[in-house]
Amino acid sequence: MRQRLLIDLSAIGERMKNRNSTVASTDANAGRSDARALYAALDEQRRSRGISWQQVALEVGVSPSTLTRTKRGGRMEVDGMLAMVRWLGRTVESFTRGVTRKRQTDETHDPGSNAMAAKFRRIALSLEGADEGSHMGAPDFRVGGRIFATLASQHKGYGNLMLTPEQQADFVRELPEVFLPVHGGWGRMGATHIRLANATEDVLAGALRTAWSLRLEKNTGTKKKRSPGRG
């Protein structure tokens, strides 16, 4: 039986989408949209998840021709652009020309993301038996000496969770603007990014507890295999 999140991600996801839509609508007409940059970001996300453009169109809720227009740098309708930006978990300003360097820097080093990283650490360490370690200079969180989460990608705005591929698929399906697979083989095995700036504290808590519970189960299974049989 697949393990479910310990919180209602669907309800939280709807609240976050409504919030992002309001913010994005305010910014959509500021500056000139950069369609090619948006397409490149869509392609990077598509490749990281190993899905087709048809699947992207279905998930975003736009037509394939809209994606083709974006690739060519054509003019984008506001609704279509907002849908693509929400799917990426980004802001409209990320794909708007004329944004000042200071505003770009502020977005890259988002203080909100840093605050969520601090909450990520606090919640991880509040779980029973959890402690903080380090691998190649990056903080990680362990239970029974085994890693269940890290902040190795904090500079990119991500926390990392060690999940099963099935749990990862559930999380990404429920909140694609918050969760995405880690690129490459680790991602295919269940390693999952969580976008810190887009996650609520409830989402962080539920996701971390899920990764912690999975690590506990694996630790128990490892101990049983190592226990000598009775003769």
C-alpha positions as CSV (number, residue, x, y, z in Angstrom):
1,M,0.0,0.0,0.0
2,R,1.4,3.4,-1.0
3,Q,2.1,5.7,1.9
4,R,0.2,8.9,1.8
5,L,1.1,12.4,2.9
6,L,0.1,13.1,6.5
7,I,-1.7,16.3,5.4
8,D,-4.2,17.2,2.8
9,L,-1.9,18.3,-0.1
10,S,-4.8,18.8,-2.5
11,A,-6.5,21.5,-0.3
12,I,-3.2,23.2,0.3
13,G,-2.4,23.1,-3.4
14,E,-5.6,24.8,-4.3
15,R,-4.9,27.6,-1.8
16,M,-1.4,28.1,-3.2
17,K,-2.6,28.1,-6.8
18,N,-5.1,30.8,-6.0
19,R,-2.5,32.8,-4.2
20,N,0.0,32.5,-7.1
21,S,-2.7,33.4,-9.7
22,T,-3.4,36.6,-7.8
23,V,0.2,37.6,-7.6
24,A,1.0,36.6,-11.2
25,S,-2.0,38.5,-12.6
26,T,-0.7,41.7,-11.0
27,D,2.8,41.3,-12.6
28,A,1.8,39.8,-16.0
29,N,1.8,43.1,-17.9
30,A,4.9,44.5,-16.3
31,G,7.8,44.6,-18.8
32,R,8.0,42.3,-21.9
33,S,7.7,38.6,-21.5
34,D,10.6,36.4,-22.6
35,A,8.9,33.5,-24.3
36,R,12.1,31.7,-25.3
37,A,13.4,31.8,-21.7
38,L,10.0,30.4,-20.5
39,Y,10.2,27.6,-23.1
40,A,13.7,26.7,-22.0
41,A,12.5,26.5,-18.4
42,L,9.6,24.3,-19.4
43,D,12.0,22.0,-21.4
44,E,14.4,21.7,-18.4
45,Q,11.5,20.7,-16.2
46,R,10.2,18.3,-18.8
47,R,13.5,16.6,-19.2
48,S,14.1,16.3,-15.4
49,R,10.7,14.5,-15.1
50,G,11.2,12.4,-18.3
51,I,7.8,13.4,-19.8
52,S,6.7,14.3,-23.3
53,W,5.6,17.8,-24.5
54,Q,2.1,16.4,-24.9
55,Q,2.1,15.5,-21.1
56,V,3.4,19.0,-20.4
57,A,0.5,20.6,-22.4
58,L,-2.0,18.4,-20.5
59,E,-0.6,19.2,-17.0
60,V,-0.3,23.0,-17.8
61,G,-3.7,23.1,-19.4
62,V,-2.6,24.7,-22.7
63,S,-2.7,23.6,-26.3
64,P,0.4,22.2,-28.0
65,S,0.3,25.1,-30.4
66,T,0.7,27.5,-27.4
67,L,3.9,25.7,-26.5
68,T,5.1,25.9,-30.1
69,R,4.4,29.6,-30.2
70,T,6.4,30.0,-27.0
71,K,9.3,28.1,-28.5
72,R,9.4,30.5,-31.4
73,G,9.3,33.5,-29.1
74,G,5.8,34.5,-30.2
75,R,3.4,36.6,-28.2
76,M,1.8,34.8,-25.3
77,E,-1.7,35.2,-24.0
78,V,-1.7,36.2,-20.3
79,D,-3.7,33.1,-19.2
80,G,-1.4,30.7,-21.0
81,M,1.7,32.4,-19.6
82,L,0.3,32.3,-16.1
83,A,-0.5,28.6,-16.4
84,M,3.0,27.8,-17.5
85,V,4.6,29.9,-14.8
86,R,2.5,28.3,-12.1
87,W,3.4,24.8,-13.4
88,L,7.1,25.7,-13.1
89,G,6.6,27.2,-9.6
90,R,8.2,30.4,-10.7
91,T,7.2,34.1,-10.8
92,V,6.2,36.0,-13.9
93,E,9.1,38.4,-13.3
94,S,11.5,35.5,-13.9
95,F,10.5,35.6,-17.6
96,T,10.0,39.4,-18.0
97,R,12.6,41.5,-19.8
98,G,13.4,44.8,-18.2
99,V,13.6,43.5,-14.6
100,T,16.4,45.3,-12.9
101,R,19.5,43.4,-11.8
102,K,18.7,44.1,-8.2
103,R,15.3,42.5,-8.5
104,Q,16.7,39.5,-10.2
105,T,19.3,39.1,-7.4
106,D,16.6,39.5,-4.8
107,E,14.6,36.7,-6.4
108,T,17.7,34.4,-6.6
109,H,18.5,35.1,-2.9
110,D,14.9,35.1,-1.7
111,P,14.8,35.8,2.0
112,G,11.6,33.9,2.2
113,S,13.4,30.8,0.8
114,N,16.1,31.2,3.5
115,A,13.4,31.4,6.2
116,M,11.8,28.2,4.8
117,A,15.2,26.5,4.8
118,A,15.5,27.4,8.5
119,K,12.0,25.8,9.1
120,F,13.0,22.8,7.1
121,R,16.0,22.3,9.5
122,R,13.8,22.9,12.6
123,I,11.1,20.5,11.5
124,A,13.6,17.8,10.4
125,L,15.4,18.0,13.8
126,S,12.1,17.9,15.7
127,L,11.4,14.3,14.4
128,E,12.2,11.6,17.0
129,G,15.8,10.4,16.7
130,A,16.8,12.8,14.0
131,D,20.1,14.6,14.0
132,E,22.1,16.8,11.6
133,G,25.1,15.6,9.7
134,S,27.1,16.9,6.7
135,H,28.3,15.5,3.4
136,M,30.7,17.4,1.3
137,G,29.9,20.6,3.2
138,A,26.1,20.3,2.8
139,P,23.8,19.8,5.8
140,D,21.8,16.6,5.9
141,F,19.3,15.0,8.3
142,R,19.6,11.5,9.6
143,V,17.8,8.9,11.7
144,G,19.7,5.8,12.8
145,G,22.7,7.3,11.0
146,R,20.9,7.2,7.6
147,I,19.9,10.3,5.5
148,F,16.2,11.1,5.0
149,A,16.6,14.7,3.9
150,T,19.2,17.3,2.9
151,L,19.7,21.0,2.2
152,A,22.4,20.3,-0.4
153,S,20.4,22.3,-3.0
154,Q,19.5,25.2,-0.7
155,H,21.5,27.6,-3.0
156,K,19.0,26.7,-5.8
157,G,16.0,27.2,-3.5
158,Y,15.4,23.5,-2.9
159,G,15.3,21.1,0.0
160,N,15.8,17.4,-0.8
161,L,13.7,14.4,0.4
162,M,14.6,10.7,0.1
163,L,11.3,9.1,-1.0
164,T,10.2,6.1,-3.0
165,P,9.4,6.6,-6.7
166,E,5.8,6.0,-5.9
167,Q,5.7,8.6,-3.1
168,Q,7.5,11.0,-5.4
169,A,4.9,10.5,-8.2
170,D,2.1,11.2,-5.7
171,F,3.7,14.4,-4.4
172,V,4.5,15.8,-7.9
173,R,1.0,15.0,-9.1
174,E,-0.6,16.7,-6.1
175,L,1.7,19.8,-5.9
176,P,3.8,20.1,-9.1
177,E,4.6,23.7,-8.2
178,V,6.3,22.5,-4.9
179,F,7.8,19.1,-5.7
180,L,9.9,17.8,-8.6
181,P,12.3,14.9,-9.1
182,V,16.0,15.4,-8.6
183,H,17.7,15.3,-12.0
184,G,19.2,12.0,-13.1
185,G,19.4,8.5,-11.5
186,W,18.9,9.7,-7.9
187,G,15.6,11.3,-9.0
188,R,14.5,8.1,-10.7
189,M,15.1,6.3,-7.4
190,G,12.9,8.7,-5.5
191,A,15.1,11.7,-4.5
192,T,12.8,14.7,-4.7
193,H,13.3,18.5,-4.6
194,I,10.9,20.6,-2.6
195,R,10.8,24.3,-3.6
196,L,11.2,26.0,-0.3
197,A,9.8,29.4,-1.4
198,N,6.6,27.6,-2.6
199,A,6.0,25.3,0.4
200,T,3.9,26.1,3.4
201,E,5.0,24.9,6.8
202,D,2.3,22.2,6.8
203,V,3.7,20.9,3.5
204,L,7.2,20.9,4.8
205,A,6.2,19.0,7.9
206,G,4.2,16.4,6.1
207,A,6.9,15.8,3.5
208,L,9.7,15.6,6.0
209,R,7.7,13.2,8.2
210,T,7.0,11.0,5.2
211,A,10.7,10.8,4.3
212,W,11.6,10.2,8.0
213,S,9.1,7.4,8.4
214,L,10.4,5.7,5.2
215,R,13.9,5.9,6.5
216,L,12.8,4.3,9.8
217,E,11.1,1.5,8.0
218,K,14.3,0.8,5.9
219,N,16.5,0.9,9.0
220,T,14.2,-1.7,10.7
221,G,14.4,-3.9,7.6
222,T,18.2,-3.7,7.4
223,K,18.5,-4.7,11.1
224,K,16.2,-7.7,10.6
225,K,18.4,-8.9,7.6
226,R,21.5,-8.6,9.7
227,S,20.1,-10.4,12.7
228,P,21.6,-14.0,13.0
229,G,19.0,-16.8,12.6
230,R,18.3,-19.0,15.5
231,G,19.7,-22.5,15.1
